[in-house]
Structures are given as structure tokens and as C-alpha cells.
Amino acid sequence: MTTSNEIPKDSELRWEWIKFQLRARDTSLSKLAKALGVERNAMNNVKRGPYPRMERAIALALKLEPEDIWPERWGNDGQPSRPRNPKP
């Protein structure tokens, strides 16, 4: 079982770790995207910033919680810490 200590803190290394872990489970970002009915590049968007739906899909495939993979996107209270775009 994976622990949060094993997940790289560096974003580039983490992304490679995610892809490796998915392959080890006989899946991939492409397969997840297809299952969700989205384009493959939608899965890449989670690499650049918060994308809750894709974060949940990846975390579920890895049997982790999104906050385990992307702790910087979550507050100490367990709530997402995502910037909100104010409506004009």
C-alpha cells in the first residue's frame, strides 16, 4: 500500500510517479480519460493546476485520496484550497 511519504514532492517527479503507478495497475491516463469520456489532454490539465474531477479519477485508480497526491491543493482542515474566480 502506498503512503504519502512515498509520493514525490517535486511536481515533475510526482507526475512521472503517477504515470508509473497507473501502469503498474494496468491502466494509464489515456484509459482513465476514455473511461470518463474526456480527451486525453484533460488528464494533463491536472498536472498544471487543480482539476477536481481528474484528481479524483487518478486518486481512485491509485487507491489514494486526492489530498494524498496533491497535498498543496488542500488545507489542514481537509478542504480544497482552490482559488476562486470572482464573478464580475
PDB file of N, CA, C and O in Angstrom:
ATOM      1  N   MET A   1       0.843  -1.180   0.000  1.00  0.00           N
ATOM      2  CA  MET A   1       0.000   0.000   0.000  1.00  0.00           C
ATOM      3  C   MET A   1       0.892   1.248   0.000  1.00  0.00           C
ATOM      4  O   MET A   1       1.895   1.309   0.710  1.00  0.00           O
ATOM      5  N   THR A   2       0.516   2.215  -0.789  1.00  0.00           N
ATOM      6  CA  THR A   2       1.291   3.444  -0.917  1.00  0.00           C
ATOM      7  C   THR A   2       0.978   4.382   0.239  1.00  0.00           C
ATOM      8  O   THR A   2      -0.176   4.533   0.641  1.00  0.00           O
ATOM      9  N   THR A   3       2.014   5.001   0.759  1.00  0.00           N
ATOM     10  CA  THR A   3       1.822   6.020   1.781  1.00  0.00           C
ATOM     11  C   THR A   3       2.207   7.366   1.188  1.00  0.00           C
ATOM     12  O   THR A   3       2.927   7.430   0.192  1.00  0.00           O
ATOM     13  N   SER A   4       1.732   8.430   1.796  1.00  0.00           N
ATOM     14  CA  SER A   4       2.021   9.760   1.287  1.00  0.00           C
ATOM     15  C   SER A   4       3.518  10.072   1.345  1.00  0.00           C
ATOM     16  O   SER A   4       3.991  10.952   0.626  1.00  0.00           O
ATOM     17  N   ASN A   5       4.264   9.363   2.191  1.00  0.00           N
ATOM     18  CA  ASN A   5       5.716   9.568   2.266  1.00  0.00           C
ATOM     19  C   ASN A   5       6.418   9.126   0.992  1.00  0.00           C
ATOM     20  O   ASN A   5       7.501   9.618   0.674  1.00  0.00           O
ATOM     21  N   GLU A   6       5.803   8.195   0.255  1.00  0.00           N
ATOM     22  CA  GLU A   6       6.408   7.660  -0.953  1.00  0.00           C
ATOM     23  C   GLU A   6       6.134   8.530  -2.177  1.00  0.00           C
ATOM     24  O   GLU A   6       6.769   8.334  -3.214  1.00  0.00           O
ATOM     25  N   ILE A   7       5.223   9.468  -2.089  1.00  0.00           N
ATOM     26  CA  ILE A   7       4.845  10.293  -3.223  1.00  0.00           C
ATOM     27  C   ILE A   7       5.804  11.470  -3.326  1.00  0.00           C
ATOM     28  O   ILE A   7       5.948  12.238  -2.375  1.00  0.00           O
ATOM     29  N   PRO A   8       6.463  11.618  -4.477  1.00  0.00           N
ATOM     30  CA  PRO A   8       7.424  12.726  -4.619  1.00  0.00           C
ATOM     31  C   PRO A   8       6.774  14.090  -4.406  1.00  0.00           C
ATOM     32  O   PRO A   8       5.637  14.320  -4.816  1.00  0.00           O
ATOM     33  N   LYS A   9       7.504  14.978  -3.767  1.00  0.00           N
ATOM     34  CA  LYS A   9       7.022  16.346  -3.536  1.00  0.00           C
ATOM     35  C   LYS A   9       7.207  17.211  -4.779  1.00  0.00           C
ATOM     36  O   LYS A   9       6.390  18.089  -5.055  1.00  0.00           O
ATOM     37  N   ASP A  10       8.291  16.960  -5.535  1.00  0.00           N
ATOM     38  CA  ASP A  10       8.556  17.696  -6.762  1.00  0.00           C
ATOM     39  C   ASP A  10       7.466  17.367  -7.793  1.00  0.00           C
ATOM     40  O   ASP A  10       7.179  16.195  -8.037  1.00  0.00           O
ATOM     41  N   SER A  11       6.865  18.392  -8.393  1.00  0.00           N
ATOM     42  CA  SER A  11       5.723  18.179  -9.279  1.00  0.00           C
ATOM     43  C   SER A  11       6.069  17.343 -10.512  1.00  0.00           C
ATOM     44  O   SER A  11       5.258  16.521 -10.939  1.00  0.00           O
ATOM     45  N   GLU A  12       7.249  17.535 -11.087  1.00  0.00           N
ATOM     46  CA  GLU A  12       7.634  16.736 -12.259  1.00  0.00           C
ATOM     47  C   GLU A  12       7.847  15.276 -11.888  1.00  0.00           C
ATOM     48  O   GLU A  12       7.377  14.374 -12.581  1.00  0.00           O
ATOM     49  N   LEU A  13       8.557  15.053 -10.792  1.00  0.00           N
ATOM     50  CA  LEU A  13       8.755  13.673 -10.330  1.00  0.00           C
ATOM     51  C   LEU A  13       7.439  13.034  -9.937  1.00  0.00           C
ATOM     52  O   LEU A  13       7.225  11.849 -10.189  1.00  0.00           O
ATOM     53  N   ARG A  14       6.556  13.803  -9.324  1.00  0.00           N
ATOM     54  CA  ARG A  14       5.246  13.282  -8.917  1.00  0.00           C
ATOM     55  C   ARG A  14       4.450  12.836 -10.135  1.00  0.00           C
ATOM     56  O   ARG A  14       3.810  11.785 -10.117  1.00  0.00           O
ATOM     57  N   TRP A  15       4.493  13.641 -11.195  1.00  0.00           N
ATOM     58  CA  TRP A  15       3.747  13.301 -12.401  1.00  0.00           C
ATOM     59  C   TRP A  15       4.252  11.989 -12.996  1.00  0.00           C
ATOM     60  O   TRP A  15       3.462  11.147 -13.422  1.00  0.00           O
ATOM     61  N   GLU A  16       5.569  11.822 -13.022  1.00  0.00           N
ATOM     62  CA  GLU A  16       6.137  10.569 -13.526  1.00  0.00           C
ATOM     63  C   GLU A  16       5.770   9.412 -12.602  1.00  0.00           C
ATOM     64  O   GLU A  16       5.507   8.303 -13.067  1.00  0.00           O
ATOM     65  N   TRP A  17       5.753   9.668 -11.299  1.00  0.00           N
ATOM     66  CA  TRP A  17       5.364   8.648 -10.322  1.00  0.00           C
ATOM     67  C   TRP A  17       3.918   8.217 -10.561  1.00  0.00           C
ATOM     68  O   TRP A  17       3.609   7.026 -10.534  1.00  0.00           O
ATOM     69  N   ILE A  18       3.035   9.189 -10.794  1.00  0.00           N
ATOM     70  CA  ILE A  18       1.621   8.884 -11.051  1.00  0.00           C
ATOM     71  C   ILE A  18       1.491   7.986 -12.274  1.00  0.00           C
ATOM     72  O   ILE A  18       0.788   6.976 -12.235  1.00  0.00           O
ATOM     73  N   LYS A  19       2.166   8.353 -13.357  1.00  0.00           N
ATOM     74  CA  LYS A  19       2.071   7.553 -14.580  1.00  0.00           C
ATOM     75  C   LYS A  19       2.622   6.145 -14.365  1.00  0.00           C
ATOM     76  O   LYS A  19       2.054   5.171 -14.858  1.00  0.00           O
ATOM     77  N   PHE A  20       3.723   6.040 -13.631  1.00  0.00           N
ATOM     78  CA  PHE A  20       4.291   4.730 -13.320  1.00  0.00           C
ATOM     79  C   PHE A  20       3.320   3.888 -12.500  1.00  0.00           C
ATOM     80  O   PHE A  20       3.098   2.714 -12.793  1.00  0.00           O
ATOM     81  N   GLN A  21       2.746   4.502 -11.472  1.00  0.00           N
ATOM     82  CA  GLN A  21       1.810   3.774 -10.616  1.00  0.00           C
ATOM     83  C   GLN A  21       0.574   3.314 -11.384  1.00  0.00           C
ATOM     84  O   GLN A  21       0.062   2.220 -11.146  1.00  0.00           O
ATOM     85  N   LEU A  22       0.100   4.142 -12.297  1.00  0.00           N
ATOM     86  CA  LEU A  22      -1.047   3.743 -13.126  1.00  0.00           C
ATOM     87  C   LEU A  22      -0.673   2.552 -14.002  1.00  0.00           C
ATOM     88  O   LEU A  22      -1.437   1.592 -14.095  1.00  0.00           O
ATOM     89  N   ARG A  23       0.492   2.603 -14.646  1.00  0.00           N
ATOM     90  CA  ARG A  23       0.933   1.480 -15.485  1.00  0.00           C
ATOM     91  C   ARG A  23       1.071   0.204 -14.661  1.00  0.00           C
ATOM     92  O   ARG A  23       0.735  -0.882 -15.133  1.00  0.00           O
ATOM     93  N   ALA A  24       1.562   0.333 -13.438  1.00  0.00           N
ATOM     94  CA  ALA A  24       1.717  -0.832 -12.561  1.00  0.00           C
ATOM     95  C   ALA A  24       0.359  -1.461 -12.230  1.00  0.00           C
ATOM     96  O   ALA A  24       0.280  -2.631 -11.856  1.00  0.00           O
ATOM     97  N   ARG A  25      -0.689  -0.679 -12.370  1.00  0.00           N
ATOM     98  CA  ARG A  25      -2.051  -1.167 -12.104  1.00  0.00           C
ATOM     99  C   ARG A  25      -2.797  -1.449 -13.403  1.00  0.00           C
ATOM    100  O   ARG A  25      -4.025  -1.526 -13.425  1.00  0.00           O
ATOM    101  N   ASP A  26      -2.039  -1.601 -14.479  1.00  0.00           N
ATOM    102  CA  ASP A  26      -2.573  -1.926 -15.804  1.00  0.00           C
ATOM    103  C   ASP A  26      -3.582  -0.901 -16.311  1.00  0.00           C
ATOM    104  O   ASP A  26      -4.591  -1.256 -16.919  1.00  0.00           O
ATOM    105  N   THR A  27      -3.299   0.364 -16.055  1.00  0.00           N
ATOM    106  CA  THR A  27      -4.124   1.436 -16.598  1.00  0.00           C
ATOM    107  C   THR A  27      -3.199   2.585 -16.988  1.00  0.00           C
ATOM    108  O   THR A  27      -1.978   2.476 -16.876  1.00  0.00           O
ATOM    109  N   SER A  28      -3.781   3.670 -17.439  1.00  0.00           N
ATOM    110  CA  SER A  28      -2.988   4.823 -17.875  1.00  0.00           C
ATOM    111  C   SER A  28      -3.878   6.060 -17.844  1.00  0.00           C
ATOM    112  O   SER A  28      -5.091   5.973 -17.653  1.00  0.00           O
ATOM    113  N   LEU A  29      -3.251   7.197 -18.034  1.00  0.00           N
ATOM    114  CA  LEU A  29      -4.025   8.440 -18.127  1.00  0.00           C
ATOM    115  C   LEU A  29      -4.983   8.377 -19.309  1.00  0.00           C
ATOM    116  O   LEU A  29      -6.114   8.856 -19.219  1.00  0.00           O
ATOM    117  N   SER A  30      -4.542   7.794 -20.410  1.00  0.00           N
ATOM    118  CA  SER A  30      -5.406   7.665 -21.588  1.00  0.00           C
ATOM    119  C   SER A  30      -6.622   6.789 -21.299  1.00  0.00           C
ATOM    120  O   SER A  30      -7.739   7.119 -21.696  1.00  0.00           O
ATOM    121  N   LYS A  31      -6.403   5.685 -20.614  1.00  0.00           N
ATOM    122  CA  LYS A  31      -7.516   4.791 -20.276  1.00  0.00           C
ATOM    123  C   LYS A  31      -8.492   5.475 -19.318  1.00  0.00           C
ATOM    124  O   LYS A  31      -9.707   5.328 -19.453  1.00  0.00           O
ATOM    125  N   LEU A  32      -7.960   6.217 -18.357  1.00  0.00           N
ATOM    126  CA  LEU A  32      -8.844   6.940 -17.433  1.00  0.00           C
ATOM    127  C   LEU A  32      -9.662   7.988 -18.184  1.00  0.00           C
ATOM    128  O   LEU A  32     -10.860   8.140 -17.945  1.00  0.00           O
ATOM    129  N   ALA A  33      -9.008   8.708 -19.091  1.00  0.00           N
ATOM    130  CA  ALA A  33      -9.706   9.737 -19.867  1.00  0.00           C
ATOM    131  C   ALA A  33     -10.826   9.100 -20.690  1.00  0.00           C
ATOM    132  O   ALA A  33     -11.943   9.614 -20.736  1.00  0.00           O
ATOM    133  N   LYS A  34     -10.522   7.999 -21.324  1.00  0.00           N
ATOM    134  CA  LYS A  34     -11.535   7.304 -22.139  1.00  0.00           C
ATOM    135  C   LYS A  34     -12.716   6.870 -21.279  1.00  0.00           C
ATOM    136  O   LYS A  34     -13.871   7.027 -21.675  1.00  0.00           O
ATOM    137  N   ALA A  35     -12.423   6.321 -20.098  1.00  0.00           N
ATOM    138  CA  ALA A  35     -13.488   5.878 -19.192  1.00  0.00           C
ATOM    139  C   ALA A  35     -14.366   7.048 -18.738  1.00  0.00           C
ATOM    140  O   ALA A  35     -15.561   6.875 -18.497  1.00  0.00           O
ATOM    141  N   LEU A  36     -13.771   8.233 -18.623  1.00  0.00           N
ATOM    142  CA  LEU A  36     -14.516   9.422 -18.200  1.00  0.00           C
ATOM    143  C   LEU A  36     -15.173  10.144 -19.372  1.00  0.00           C
ATOM    144  O   LEU A  36     -15.966  11.065 -19.176  1.00  0.00           O
ATOM    145  N   GLY A  37     -14.839   9.721 -20.593  1.00  0.00           N
ATOM    146  CA  GLY A  37     -15.407  10.360 -21.771  1.00  0.00           C
ATOM    147  C   GLY A  37     -14.830  11.732 -22.047  1.00  0.00           C
ATOM    148  O   GLY A  37     -15.526  12.616 -22.547  1.00  0.00           O
ATOM    149  N   VAL A  38     -13.549  11.915 -21.719  1.00  0.00           N
ATOM    150  CA  VAL A  38     -12.884  13.194 -21.958  1.00  0.00           C
ATOM    151  C   VAL A  38     -11.663  12.962 -22.842  1.00  0.00           C
ATOM    152  O   VAL A  38     -11.199  11.832 -22.997  1.00  0.00           O
ATOM    153  N   GLU A  39     -11.160  14.031 -23.409  1.00  0.00           N
ATOM    154  CA  GLU A  39      -9.943  13.947 -24.209  1.00  0.00           C
ATOM    155  C   GLU A  39      -8.753  13.657 -23.304  1.00  0.00           C
ATOM    156  O   GLU A  39      -8.767  13.995 -22.120  1.00  0.00           O
ATOM    157  N   ARG A  40      -7.737  13.038 -23.858  1.00  0.00           N
ATOM    158  CA  ARG A  40      -6.527  12.691 -23.103  1.00  0.00           C
ATOM    159  C   ARG A  40      -5.892  13.928 -22.473  1.00  0.00           C
ATOM    160  O   ARG A  40      -5.382  13.861 -21.355  1.00  0.00           O
ATOM    161  N   ASN A  41      -5.919  15.064 -23.187  1.00  0.00           N
ATOM    162  CA  ASN A  41      -5.278  16.268 -22.649  1.00  0.00           C
ATOM    163  C   ASN A  41      -5.988  16.808 -21.410  1.00  0.00           C
ATOM    164  O   ASN A  41      -5.405  17.595 -20.664  1.00  0.00           O
ATOM    165  N   ALA A  42      -7.230  16.401 -21.180  1.00  0.00           N
ATOM    166  CA  ALA A  42      -7.923  16.807 -19.949  1.00  0.00           C
ATOM    167  C   ALA A  42      -7.201  16.244 -18.728  1.00  0.00           C
ATOM    168  O   ALA A  42      -7.147  16.885 -17.679  1.00  0.00           O
ATOM    169  N   MET A  43      -6.649  15.047 -18.873  1.00  0.00           N
ATOM    170  CA  MET A  43      -5.907  14.453 -17.763  1.00  0.00           C
ATOM    171  C   MET A  43      -4.606  15.215 -17.513  1.00  0.00           C
ATOM    172  O   MET A  43      -4.136  15.288 -16.377  1.00  0.00           O
ATOM    173  N   ASN A  44      -4.035  15.772 -18.554  1.00  0.00           N
ATOM    174  CA  ASN A  44      -2.804  16.550 -18.378  1.00  0.00           C
ATOM    175  C   ASN A  44      -3.055  17.861 -17.652  1.00  0.00           C
ATOM    176  O   ASN A  44      -2.146  18.402 -17.023  1.00  0.00           O
ATOM    177  N   ASN A  45      -4.261  18.372 -17.729  1.00  0.00           N
ATOM    178  CA  ASN A  45      -4.574  19.646 -17.063  1.00  0.00           C
ATOM    179  C   ASN A  45      -4.398  19.562 -15.557  1.00  0.00           C
ATOM    180  O   ASN A  45      -4.079  20.563 -14.915  1.00  0.00           O
ATOM    181  N   VAL A  46      -4.600  18.388 -14.986  1.00  0.00           N
ATOM    182  CA  VAL A  46      -4.441  18.226 -13.538  1.00  0.00           C
ATOM    183  C   VAL A  46      -2.977  18.420 -13.134  1.00  0.00           C
ATOM    184  O   VAL A  46      -2.688  18.751 -11.984  1.00  0.00           O
ATOM    185  N   LYS A  47      -2.068  18.218 -14.066  1.00  0.00           N
ATOM    186  CA  LYS A  47      -0.646  18.428 -13.785  1.00  0.00           C
ATOM    187  C   LYS A  47      -0.359  19.903 -13.527  1.00  0.00           C
ATOM    188  O   LYS A  47       0.489  20.238 -12.700  1.00  0.00           O
ATOM    189  N   ARG A  48      -1.061  20.783 -14.233  1.00  0.00           N
ATOM    190  CA  ARG A  48      -0.789  22.216 -14.158  1.00  0.00           C
ATOM    191  C   ARG A  48      -1.565  22.939 -13.064  1.00  0.00           C
ATOM    192  O   ARG A  48      -1.172  24.025 -12.636  1.00  0.00           O
ATOM    193  N   GLY A  49      -2.652  22.350 -12.616  1.00  0.00           N
ATOM    194  CA  GLY A  49      -3.434  23.025 -11.592  1.00  0.00           C
ATOM    195  C   GLY A  49      -4.624  22.178 -11.157  1.00  0.00           C
ATOM    196  O   GLY A  49      -4.860  21.103 -11.709  1.00  0.00           O
ATOM    197  N   PRO A  50      -5.365  22.655 -10.179  1.00  0.00           N
ATOM    198  CA  PRO A  50      -6.492  21.900  -9.647  1.00  0.00           C
ATOM    199  C   PRO A  50      -7.525  21.555 -10.720  1.00  0.00           C
ATOM    200  O   PRO A  50      -7.918  22.403 -11.521  1.00  0.00           O
ATOM    201  N   TYR A  51      -7.940  20.337 -10.720  1.00  0.00           N
ATOM    202  CA  TYR A  51      -8.977  19.838 -11.620  1.00  0.00           C
ATOM    203  C   TYR A  51      -9.654  18.696 -10.864  1.00  0.00           C
ATOM    204  O   TYR A  51      -9.311  17.532 -11.072  1.00  0.00           O
ATOM    205  N   PRO A  52     -10.605  19.012  -9.995  1.00  0.00           N
ATOM    206  CA  PRO A  52     -11.160  18.031  -9.057  1.00  0.00           C
ATOM    207  C   PRO A  52     -11.609  16.709  -9.669  1.00  0.00           C
ATOM    208  O   PRO A  52     -11.334  15.646  -9.112  1.00  0.00           O
ATOM    209  N   ARG A  53     -12.286  16.763 -10.792  1.00  0.00           N
ATOM    210  CA  ARG A  53     -12.789  15.518 -11.384  1.00  0.00           C
ATOM    211  C   ARG A  53     -11.634  14.595 -11.775  1.00  0.00           C
ATOM    212  O   ARG A  53     -11.679  13.395 -11.506  1.00  0.00           O
ATOM    213  N   MET A  54     -10.618  15.145 -12.400  1.00  0.00           N
ATOM    214  CA  MET A  54      -9.482  14.330 -12.824  1.00  0.00           C
ATOM    215  C   MET A  54      -8.636  13.895 -11.629  1.00  0.00           C
ATOM    216  O   MET A  54      -8.110  12.782 -11.614  1.00  0.00           O
ATOM    217  N   GLU A  55      -8.504  14.762 -10.634  1.00  0.00           N
ATOM    218  CA  GLU A  55      -7.780  14.395  -9.411  1.00  0.00           C
ATOM    219  C   GLU A  55      -8.445  13.192  -8.756  1.00  0.00           C
ATOM    220  O   GLU A  55      -7.772  12.248  -8.342  1.00  0.00           O
ATOM    221  N   ARG A  56      -9.773  13.231  -8.664  1.00  0.00           N
ATOM    222  CA  ARG A  56     -10.496  12.109  -8.043  1.00  0.00           C
ATOM    223  C   ARG A  56     -10.321  10.828  -8.836  1.00  0.00           C
ATOM    224  O   ARG A  56     -10.147   9.759  -8.251  1.00  0.00           O
ATOM    225  N   ALA A  57     -10.363  10.916 -10.169  1.00  0.00           N
ATOM    226  CA  ALA A  57     -10.222   9.725 -11.013  1.00  0.00           C
ATOM    227  C   ALA A  57      -8.847   9.095 -10.845  1.00  0.00           C
ATOM    228  O   ALA A  57      -8.727   7.876 -10.720  1.00  0.00           O
ATOM    229  N   ILE A  58      -7.821   9.919 -10.843  1.00  0.00           N
ATOM    230  CA  ILE A  58      -6.461   9.404 -10.672  1.00  0.00           C
ATOM    231  C   ILE A  58      -6.302   8.801  -9.281  1.00  0.00           C
ATOM    232  O   ILE A  58      -5.772   7.700  -9.132  1.00  0.00           O
ATOM    233  N   ALA A  59      -6.760   9.518  -8.277  1.00  0.00           N
ATOM    234  CA  ALA A  59      -6.641   9.027  -6.901  1.00  0.00           C
ATOM    235  C   ALA A  59      -7.389   7.705  -6.718  1.00  0.00           C
ATOM    236  O   ALA A  59      -6.877   6.790  -6.073  1.00  0.00           O
ATOM    237  N   LEU A  60      -8.582   7.602  -7.274  1.00  0.00           N
ATOM    238  CA  LEU A  60      -9.356   6.365  -7.171  1.00  0.00           C
ATOM    239  C   LEU A  60      -8.602   5.205  -7.818  1.00  0.00           C
ATOM    240  O   LEU A  60      -8.547   4.107  -7.263  1.00  0.00           O
ATOM    241  N   ALA A  61      -8.025   5.449  -8.986  1.00  0.00           N
ATOM    242  CA  ALA A  61      -7.274   4.397  -9.676  1.00  0.00           C
ATOM    243  C   ALA A  61      -6.057   3.955  -8.868  1.00  0.00           C
ATOM    244  O   ALA A  61      -5.639   2.800  -8.942  1.00  0.00           O
ATOM    245  N   LEU A  62      -5.495   4.883  -8.098  1.00  0.00           N
ATOM    246  CA  LEU A  62      -4.319   4.566  -7.284  1.00  0.00           C
ATOM    247  C   LEU A  62      -4.683   4.141  -5.862  1.00  0.00           C
ATOM    248  O   LEU A  62      -3.809   3.859  -5.042  1.00  0.00           O
ATOM    249  N   LYS A  63      -5.990   4.100  -5.582  1.00  0.00           N
ATOM    250  CA  LYS A  63      -6.481   3.742  -4.239  1.00  0.00           C
ATOM    251  C   LYS A  63      -5.927   4.689  -3.175  1.00  0.00           C
ATOM    252  O   LYS A  63      -5.517   4.271  -2.093  1.00  0.00           O
ATOM    253  N   LEU A  64      -5.929   5.978  -3.522  1.00  0.00           N
ATOM    254  CA  LEU A  64      -5.487   7.035  -2.627  1.00  0.00           C
ATOM    255  C   LEU A  64      -6.553   8.122  -2.591  1.00  0.00           C
ATOM    256  O   LEU A  64      -7.553   8.052  -3.307  1.00  0.00           O
ATOM    257  N   GLU A  65      -6.332   9.111  -1.762  1.00  0.00           N
ATOM    258  CA  GLU A  65      -7.178  10.292  -1.740  1.00  0.00           C
ATOM    259  C   GLU A  65      -6.466  11.396  -2.520  1.00  0.00           C
ATOM    260  O   GLU A  65      -5.236  11.452  -2.514  1.00  0.00           O
ATOM    261  N   PRO A  66      -7.209  12.272  -3.188  1.00  0.00           N
ATOM    262  CA  PRO A  66      -6.556  13.361  -3.921  1.00  0.00           C
ATOM    263  C   PRO A  66      -5.606  14.179  -3.042  1.00  0.00           C
ATOM    264  O   PRO A  66      -4.550  14.613  -3.504  1.00  0.00           O
ATOM    265  N   GLU A  67      -5.976  14.386  -1.790  1.00  0.00           N
ATOM    266  CA  GLU A  67      -5.110  15.188  -0.905  1.00  0.00           C
ATOM    267  C   GLU A  67      -3.807  14.475  -0.565  1.00  0.00           C
ATOM    268  O   GLU A  67      -2.843  15.117  -0.149  1.00  0.00           O
ATOM    269  N   ASP A  68      -3.765  13.143  -0.740  1.00  0.00           N
ATOM    270  CA  ASP A  68      -2.506  12.420  -0.549  1.00  0.00           C
ATOM    271  C   ASP A  68      -1.545  12.706  -1.696  1.00  0.00           C
ATOM    272  O   ASP A  68      -0.334  12.799  -1.495  1.00  0.00           O
ATOM    273  N   ILE A  69      -2.091  12.843  -2.895  1.00  0.00           N
ATOM    274  CA  ILE A  69      -1.267  13.048  -4.086  1.00  0.00           C
ATOM    275  C   ILE A  69      -0.882  14.510  -4.254  1.00  0.00           C
ATOM    276  O   ILE A  69       0.256  14.823  -4.603  1.00  0.00           O
ATOM    277  N   TRP A  70      -1.831  15.400  -4.006  1.00  0.00           N
ATOM    278  CA  TRP A  70      -1.612  16.844  -4.176  1.00  0.00           C
ATOM    279  C   TRP A  70      -1.877  17.581  -2.867  1.00  0.00           C
ATOM    280  O   TRP A  70      -2.838  18.346  -2.785  1.00  0.00           O
ATOM    281  N   PRO A  71      -1.053  17.371  -1.844  1.00  0.00           N
ATOM    282  CA  PRO A  71      -1.329  17.984  -0.530  1.00  0.00           C
ATOM    283  C   PRO A  71      -1.329  19.515  -0.579  1.00  0.00           C
ATOM    284  O   PRO A  71      -2.005  20.158   0.224  1.00  0.00           O
ATOM    285  N   GLU A  72      -0.586  20.092  -1.501  1.00  0.00           N
ATOM    286  CA  GLU A  72      -0.532  21.552  -1.597  1.00  0.00           C
ATOM    287  C   GLU A  72      -1.846  22.154  -2.071  1.00  0.00           C
ATOM    288  O   GLU A  72      -2.040  23.367  -1.978  1.00  0.00           O
ATOM    289  N   ARG A  73      -2.739  21.334  -2.573  1.00  0.00           N
ATOM    290  CA  ARG A  73      -4.040  21.810  -3.052  1.00  0.00           C
ATOM    291  C   ARG A  73      -5.129  21.683  -1.993  1.00  0.00           C
ATOM    292  O   ARG A  73      -6.305  21.929  -2.263  1.00  0.00           O
ATOM    293  N   TRP A  74      -4.724  21.297  -0.783  1.00  0.00           N
ATOM    294  CA  TRP A  74      -5.679  21.060   0.294  1.00  0.00           C
ATOM    295  C   TRP A  74      -5.241  21.776   1.558  1.00  0.00           C
ATOM    296  O   TRP A  74      -4.046  21.877   1.839  1.00  0.00           O
ATOM    297  N   GLY A  75      -6.209  22.272   2.321  1.00  0.00           N
ATOM    298  CA  GLY A  75      -5.927  22.922   3.590  1.00  0.00           C
ATOM    299  C   GLY A  75      -5.772  21.904   4.700  1.00  0.00           C
ATOM    300  O   GLY A  75      -6.067  20.723   4.518  1.00  0.00           O
ATOM    301  N   ASN A  76      -5.313  22.362   5.841  1.00  0.00           N
ATOM    302  CA  ASN A  76      -5.153  21.481   7.003  1.00  0.00           C
ATOM    303  C   ASN A  76      -6.481  20.921   7.483  1.00  0.00           C
ATOM    304  O   ASN A  76      -6.523  19.902   8.173  1.00  0.00           O
ATOM    305  N   ASP A  77      -7.566  21.591   7.115  1.00  0.00           N
ATOM    306  CA  ASP A  77      -8.899  21.136   7.521  1.00  0.00           C
ATOM    307  C   ASP A  77      -9.465  20.077   6.583  1.00  0.00           C
ATOM    308  O   ASP A  77     -10.597  19.629   6.768  1.00  0.00           O
ATOM    309  N   GLY A  78      -8.681  19.667   5.565  1.00  0.00           N
ATOM    310  CA  GLY A  78      -9.151  18.658   4.626  1.00  0.00           C
ATOM    311  C   GLY A  78     -10.008  19.211   3.505  1.00  0.00           C
ATOM    312  O   GLY A  78     -10.510  18.457   2.672  1.00  0.00           O
ATOM    313  N   GLN A  79     -10.177  20.514   3.481  1.00  0.00           N
ATOM    314  CA  GLN A  79     -10.977  21.153   2.440  1.00  0.00           C
ATOM    315  C   GLN A  79     -10.070  21.630   1.306  1.00  0.00           C
ATOM    316  O   GLN A  79      -8.923  22.008   1.544  1.00  0.00           O
ATOM    317  N   PRO A  80     -10.587  21.610   0.069  1.00  0.00           N
ATOM    318  CA  PRO A  80      -9.774  22.094  -1.046  1.00  0.00           C
ATOM    319  C   PRO A  80      -9.386  23.551  -0.842  1.00  0.00           C
ATOM    320  O   PRO A  80     -10.200  24.358  -0.394  1.00  0.00           O
ATOM    321  N   SER A  81      -8.165  23.879  -1.164  1.00  0.00           N
ATOM    322  CA  SER A  81      -7.749  25.277  -1.094  1.00  0.00           C
ATOM    323  C   SER A  81      -7.489  25.721  -2.534  1.00  0.00           C
ATOM    324  O   SER A  81      -6.357  25.754  -3.016  1.00  0.00           O
ATOM    325  N   ARG A  82      -8.571  26.051  -3.177  1.00  0.00           N
ATOM    326  CA  ARG A  82      -8.524  26.412  -4.584  1.00  0.00           C
ATOM    327  C   ARG A  82      -8.924  27.866  -4.740  1.00  0.00           C
ATOM    328  O   ARG A  82      -9.912  28.319  -4.162  1.00  0.00           O
ATOM    329  N   PRO A  83      -8.145  28.590  -5.530  1.00  0.00           N
ATOM    330  CA  PRO A  83      -8.536  29.998  -5.750  1.00  0.00           C
ATOM    331  C   PRO A  83      -9.867  30.045  -6.512  1.00  0.00           C
ATOM    332  O   PRO A  83     -10.099  29.281  -7.448  1.00  0.00           O
ATOM    333  N   ARG A  84     -10.681  30.920  -6.100  1.00  0.00           N
ATOM    334  CA  ARG A  84     -11.986  31.085  -6.748  1.00  0.00           C
ATOM    335  C   ARG A  84     -11.936  32.320  -7.642  1.00  0.00           C
ATOM    336  O   ARG A  84     -11.388  33.356  -7.264  1.00  0.00           O
ATOM    337  N   ASN A  85     -12.503  32.197  -8.805  1.00  0.00           N
ATOM    338  CA  ASN A  85     -12.602  33.341  -9.701  1.00  0.00           C
ATOM    339  C   ASN A  85     -13.883  34.090  -9.375  1.00  0.00           C
ATOM    340  O   ASN A  85     -14.979  33.564  -9.566  1.00  0.00           O
ATOM    341  N   PRO A  86     -13.749  35.321  -8.882  1.00  0.00           N
ATOM    342  CA  PRO A  86     -14.967  36.071  -8.564  1.00  0.00           C
ATOM    343  C   PRO A  86     -15.735  36.425  -9.837  1.00  0.00           C
ATOM    344  O   PRO A  86     -15.155  36.787 -10.861  1.00  0.00           O
ATOM    345  N   LYS A  87     -17.039  36.310  -9.735  1.00  0.00           N
ATOM    346  CA  LYS A  87     -17.871  36.655 -10.888  1.00  0.00           C
ATOM    347  C   LYS A  87     -17.958  38.175 -11.002  1.00  0.00           C
ATOM    348  O   LYS A  87     -18.100  38.883 -10.004  1.00  0.00           O
ATOM    349  N   PRO A  88     -17.869  38.657 -12.235  1.00  0.00           N
ATOM    350  CA  PRO A  88     -17.927  40.128 -12.415  1.00  0.00           C
ATOM    351  C   PRO A  88     -19.260  40.724 -12.078  1.00  0.00           C
ATOM    352  O   PRO A  88     -19.438  41.937 -12.186  1.00  0.00           O
TER     353      PRO A  88
END
